Amino acid sequence: MTKEAIIERTVKTLSELPTDKAEEVADFADFVLKKYEEQILQKGMYKIAEEGSSLNFLNEDEVIYSVKDIKEKY
């Protein structure tokens, strides 16, 4: 089914619903859109972090502490 057909079917269904139920559907659609936008944003941030060099200093840190520095062992 094409996106246009889905939209037409949804609009037809919404027009048959009472106002309060149509508002629920609109709220759910807003929720799904916000979730989708957050996923896109998160993927973009991961890509920037992977391709960028601003966090490379984390790979260059020397090990300061070792097991010998532990005073209590559990």
Residue pairs with C-beta under 8 A, 6 or more apart in sequence:
10 25
14 22
14 25
17 25
49 55
